[in-house]
Amino acid sequence: MKLTLASAGESHGPALVAIVGGLPAGLELDREAIDADLRRRQEGYGRSPRQRIEQDRVEVLSGLRHGRTLGTPLALVVRNADHANWTWGMSPWPPEGEPSGKGTRRVTLPRPGHADLAGVLKYGHDDVRNALERASARHTAVHVAAGAVAKALLAAIAISVEGSVVDEAGMRAAIDEARAERDTVGGTVEVRATGVPPGLGSYAAKEDRLDARLAAALMGIQAVKGVEIGDGFALAGLRGSQAHDEIRADRRRDTNRAGGIEAGVSNGEEILVRAAMKPLPTLMKPLASVDLETGEPGQALVERSDVAAVEALAVVAEAAVAWELAGAAREKFGGDALVDFVGAHAAYVERIKW
Ligand SMILES: Cc1cc2nc3c(=O)[nH]c(=O)nc-3n(C[C@H](O)[C@H](O)[C@H](O)COP(=O)(O)O)c2cc1C
């Protein structure tokens, strides 16, 4: 049984959409819990005034009845309240009437570090907006909603997942300084998952390795430029005798430098992954660029933007890790009904006496 996720939606379009497949029937979802994660994604320090316009809430179009999954595709929607200001500029159909609101002028000055230049070249657009609207991390909202569903599924087998910012206080000070200088910053987040039994993932094929899946999921988030599992990069400078986690008689470990994964398989210890986020590319003091219409040097597009989104990334990364773990758990424990899934997990932990 495979979990699947397809998402669609532009940053200032009408809505963001996700279709989640492969959930068991009978999983109870809590609308408030999903909305709480959406709020957490919006609330981070250093975020733009856009977050005051949006009041993200999940809508469910299918796959759920009276709060329980039906075992059929779950369709999630998060509407963009800001679309009201972009109805002409982001109209899916040829707009009617005189241009009004935002997004009416062509963007021709690509931002270094964003999708703008490569996007227009690749797809043959004459307006950078056609690339940036989907490249924007706005659509992480609906991935957070899907992650909240994944967390509900994991909770049924006593797995919990939590993301946080590494060095929150230092990061906030850096944001204040950067804002004053009309600059941006990045930062590092970590995600911990507890209750994961040994045996999720596989060493048999590279695409099944849990470490590879988590790295790809985190790298799939906008602005993430580095991922490490456990002590990651620091391990490269250690001796083997210092780097590995010795096994006690009860099969547990006193250290967890491996971050809970060995040979691409969870080993029963806490899963620990970190993701490094680069500074955001939209600067209020713009970098040098080229006007794609005239070929003249210019300054990159300036539009409303976050100074930092590291706290938001912690929530998005939590959702991504939850999604991958839920996928690996579905593959291991299967089941069309939640009771089958939970029962298979219980039988497994009984077999390995964990
Ligand atoms: C939660 C979140 C919010 C973001 N907000 C912004 C933003 O306001 N302004 C910006 O320039 N980039 C923002 N980004 C980063 C860009 O989306 C990203 O840098 C861009 O799409 C290019 O992709 P890349 O950095 O992965 O190469 C955000 C990223 C995340 C994860």
The ligand as an ORCA input file, in Angstrom:
! r2SCAN-3c Opt
* xyz 0 1
  C       8.007     28.420      4.220
  C       8.808     29.127      3.180
  C       8.570     30.479      2.918
  C       9.311     31.161      1.962
  N       9.061     32.492      1.762
  C       9.809     33.157      0.860
  C       9.619     34.562      0.678
  O       8.757     35.210      1.293
  N      10.412     35.189     -0.219
  C      11.365     34.546     -0.949
  O      12.057     35.170     -1.739
  N      11.569     33.217     -0.798
  C      10.803     32.521      0.076
  N      11.023     31.168      0.236
  C      12.076     30.508     -0.553
  C      11.773     30.403     -2.039
  O      10.501     29.819     -2.256
  C      12.866     29.591     -2.730
  O      14.105     30.100     -2.391
  C      12.699     29.618     -4.233
  O      11.497     28.944     -4.579
  C      13.873     29.010     -5.021
  O      14.036     27.666     -4.697
  P      15.386     27.125     -4.019
  O      15.751     28.105     -2.978
  O      15.025     25.780     -3.475
  O      16.446     27.061     -5.065
  C      10.304     30.466      1.207
  C      10.545     29.115      1.461
  C       9.816     28.443      2.452
  C      10.097     27.001      2.719
*
